[in-house]
Amino acid sequence: MDEVFLNIDNHLMLFLFFVAICAGVVDAIAGGGGLISIPSLLIAGVPPVLALGTNRLQAVIGETTAFITFLLHQQIQIKGLFTGIIFTAVGALIGSYSVSLFDKQMLETLLPILMLCITFYAIFSKRLSQPSGYEAKLSTQSFMTYCGLLIGFYNGFFGPGTGSIWMLALVILLGFTIKQASIMTKPLNLTGNFISLLFFIAIGSVDYRLGLIMGAGQIIGAYVGSKLVIFKGDKIVRPIFIVVTLLITSKLLFENVPFNNLAVLIS
């Protein structure tokens, strides 16, 4: 491995530390912390691929912190979790391997539409505002097997919005409340991100110094965010989930929709 250690001054490191705290809070509540951390790494002068790998390291530290916090407060539903972790890991491995085999253009085109649907569902669905869950449409084992493979594959193959997809799947298919979905997403999303981190480590695209400094910030942010989820529940998860999905959707539309062609069509 040939890891790159950037010459970043102390002020920028302190900036990234506080960025990671904010990202950790958001990630623990509703996912999407990368919307804060990745642009900040790029602003600090970290090359794009190295920024993605370093971001994975600090995100894995934050998600591990959130998972442990929820586990210690007995908020994690253990039933089916091991199955979910195993099949998510398998899906993420297949997805990571498939990156070089398939064209991602179709997915890049369809994903903004999917995220737009998730955003509208989050805003208008009564399910996400209810304090109690609904009847499950799948057994826990079936959900963890099929969704683990599919969402894990997506996480390894592409990645943006994985946390939002997990949360919505848990709400619709297992009847979870938005609070329960936020909590159960953490170990499942952590699995996919860990597999992705191994890939970036293998190609030497992780700055461990920056990753660990930001990881320290993530520990603080993830702990605070987890506590907010436990004690504030749906009142805080739903609005932040809506904001995160809106931001992800806007980012994907900006990156993937040819607005010049759209302007020509409108005119």
C-alpha positions in Angstrom: 0.0 0.0 0.0 1.2 3.5 -0.7 -0.9 5.7 1.5 -0.7 9.5 1.0 -0.3 11.6 4.1 -1.1 15.2 3.2 0.7 18.2 4.6 -2.3 19.9 6.2 -1.7 22.6 8.8 -3.2 22.5 12.3 -6.0 25.0 11.5 -7.4 22.8 8.8 -7.1 19.7 11.0 -9.1 21.5 13.7 -11.6 22.6 11.1 -12.0 19.0 9.9 -12.3 17.8 13.5 -15.3 20.1 14.1 -16.8 19.2 10.7 -16.7 15.6 11.8 -18.6 16.4 15.0 -21.4 17.9 12.9 -21.3 15.1 10.4 -21.4 12.6 13.2 -24.5 14.1 14.7 -26.4 14.2 11.4 -25.2 10.7 10.5 -26.3 9.2 13.8 -29.8 10.7 13.4 -30.6 10.3 9.8 -27.5 9.4 7.8 -26.0 11.7 5.1 -23.1 12.9 7.1 -20.9 12.6 4.0 -22.7 15.6 2.6 -20.8 17.6 5.2 -17.5 15.7 5.5 -16.7 15.0 1.8 -17.0 18.6 0.6 -15.0 19.8 3.6 -12.2 17.3 2.8 -12.1 18.6 -0.8 -12.1 22.2 0.5 -9.1 21.3 2.6 -7.2 20.2 -0.5 -7.6 16.4 -0.2 -7.6 14.8 -3.7 -11.1 13.3 -4.6 -10.3 9.5 -4.3 -8.3 10.0 -1.1 -11.1 12.1 0.3 -13.6 9.3 -0.4 -11.3 6.7 1.3 -10.6 9.0 4.3 -14.3 9.8 4.6 -15.1 6.1 4.8 -12.6 5.7 7.7 -14.1 8.5 9.8 -17.6 7.4 8.9 -17.0 3.8 10.0 -15.7 5.2 13.4 -18.8 7.3 13.8 -21.2 4.6 12.8 -19.5 2.1 15.2 -19.9 4.7 18.0 -23.6 5.1 17.2 -24.1 1.4 17.0 -22.4 0.8 20.4 -24.4 3.6 22.0 -27.7 2.2 20.8 -26.6 -1.3 21.8 -25.8 -0.2 25.3 -29.1 1.5 25.6 -30.9 -1.7 24.4 -32.3 0.0 21.4 -31.0 -2.5 18.8 -33.3 -5.3 17.7 -31.0 -8.3 17.7 -33.4 -10.7 15.9 -32.2 -11.2 12.3 -29.3 -8.7 12.8 -26.6 -11.3 12.2 -28.3 -12.4 9.0 -28.5 -8.8 7.9 -24.9 -8.1 8.5 -23.7 -11.3 6.7 -25.9 -10.7 3.6 -25.1 -7.0 3.5 -21.4 -7.8 3.6 -21.8 -10.4 0.8 -23.8 -7.9 -1.3 -21.3 -5.1 -0.7 -18.4 -7.4 -1.8 -20.2 -8.4 -5.0 -21.1 -4.7 -5.6 -17.5 -3.6 -5.1 -16.2 -6.3 -7.5 -18.9 -5.4 -10.1 -17.8 -1.7 -10.3 -15.3 -2.6 -13.0 -17.7 -4.9 -14.9 -20.9 -2.8 -15.4 -21.6 0.7 -16.7 -23.0 2.9 -13.8 -24.6 5.5 -16.2 -28.1 4.0 -15.9 -27.9 4.0 -12.1 -26.6 7.6 -12.1 -29.6 8.6 -14.2 -32.2 6.6 -12.1 -30.9 7.4 -8.6 -32.0 11.1 -8.5 -35.5 9.9 -9.4 -35.4 7.3 -6.6 -34.2 9.9 -4.1 -36.9 12.3 -5.2 -39.5 9.6 -4.5 -38.0 8.9 -1.1 -38.1 12.7 -0.3 -41.7 13.0 -1.3 -42.6 9.9 0.7 -40.8 11.3 3.7 -42.7 14.6 3.5 -46.2 13.3 2.8 -46.4 9.8 4.3 -48.2 9.5 7.6 -46.2 6.4 8.4 -43.1 8.5 9.2 -44.9 10.7 11.6 -46.5 7.9 13.6 -45.1 6.9 17.0 -46.1 3.2 16.5 -45.1 0.9 13.7 -47.2 -1.0 11.1 -47.6 -4.6 10.3 -44.5 -6.1 8.6 -44.8 -7.2 5.0 -41.8 -9.6 5.2 -40.4 -11.7 7.9 -37.3 -10.4 9.6 -35.1 -13.2 8.1 -36.4 -12.7 4.6 -36.0 -8.9 4.8 -32.4 -9.2 6.1 -31.5 -11.7 3.4 -33.0 -10.0 0.4 -32.5 -6.4 1.3 -29.1 -7.2 2.7 -28.0 -8.5 -0.6 -29.7 -5.8 -2.7 -28.8 -2.7 -0.6 -25.4 -4.1 0.3 -24.7 -4.5 -3.5 -25.8 -1.0 -4.1 -23.6 0.3 -1.3 -20.6 -1.5 -2.7 -21.4 -0.6 -6.3 -22.4 3.1 -6.0 -23.3 4.2 -2.5 -25.0 7.6 -2.3 -28.2 7.6 -0.2 -27.7 4.1 1.1 -28.8 5.1 4.6 -32.0 6.7 3.3 -32.8 3.5 1.3 -32.2 1.3 4.4 -34.5 3.5 6.5 -37.3 3.6 4.0 -37.1 -0.2 3.5 -37.3 -0.8 7.2 -40.4 1.4 7.5 -42.2 0.0 4.5 -41.3 -3.7 4.7 -40.8 -4.3 8.4 -43.3 -1.7 9.7 -40.7 0.1 11.8 -41.2 3.7 13.1 -38.8 6.2 11.7 -36.9 6.2 15.0 -36.6 2.4 15.0 -35.5 2.5 11.4 -32.8 5.1 12.1 -31.4 2.9 14.9 -31.5 -0.4 12.9 -29.9 1.3 9.9 -26.6 1.8 11.7 -25.2 -1.7 12.0 -26.4 -2.6 8.4 -25.0 0.6 6.8 -21.8 0.2 8.9 -21.3 -3.3 7.3 -21.4 -1.9 3.8 -19.2 1.0 4.6 -16.6 -1.2 6.3 -16.4 -3.4 3.1 -15.9 -0.2 1.1 -13.3 1.0 3.5 -11.3 -2.2 2.9 -11.4 -1.5 -0.8 -9.9 2.0 -0.3 -7.3 0.6 2.1 -6.3 -2.0 -0.5 -5.7 0.7 -3.2 -3.9 2.9 -0.7 -6.4 5.7 -0.7 -6.8 6.5 3.0 -5.1 9.2 4.9 -5.0 7.6 8.3 -3.9 10.8 10.2 -6.9 12.8 8.9 -9.2 9.9 9.2 -8.4 9.3 12.8 -8.6 13.0 13.7 -12.0 13.2 12.1 -12.9 9.9 13.7 -12.3 11.5 17.1 -14.8 14.2 16.1 -17.2 11.5 14.8 -17.1 9.8 18.2 -18.3 13.0 19.9 -20.9 13.7 17.2 -22.2 10.2 16.9 -22.7 9.9 20.6 -24.6 13.2 20.8 -26.7 12.3 17.8 -27.5 8.8 19.2 -28.6 10.3 22.5 -30.9 12.7 20.6 -32.5 9.8 18.7 -33.0 7.9 21.9 -34.6 10.7 23.9 -36.2 12.9 21.1 -37.2 10.0 18.8 -39.4 10.7 15.8 -39.6 14.4 16.5 -36.0 14.9 15.5 -35.4 12.0 13.1 -38.1 12.8 10.6 -37.3 16.5 9.9 -33.6 15.8 9.6 -34.3 12.8 7.4 -36.3 15.0 5.1 -33.5 17.6 5.0 -30.9 15.0 4.3 -32.9 13.3 1.5 -33.6 16.8 -0.1 -29.9 17.6 0.0 -28.9 14.2 -1.5 -31.5 14.6 -4.2 -30.4 18.1 -5.0 -26.7 17.0 -5.2 -27.5 14.1 -7.5 -29.7 16.1 -9.8 -27.0 18.8 -10.0 -24.3 16.1 -10.8 -26.3 13.9 -13.2 -29.1 15.9 -14.9 -28.0 17.8 -18.1 -29.6 21.1 -17.2 -28.5 22.7 -20.5 -30.6 20.1 -22.4 -33.5 20.7 -19.9 -33.4 24.4 -20.5 -33.6 23.9 -24.3 -36.6 21.6 -23.9 -38.4 24.1 -21.6 -37.7 27.0 -24.0 
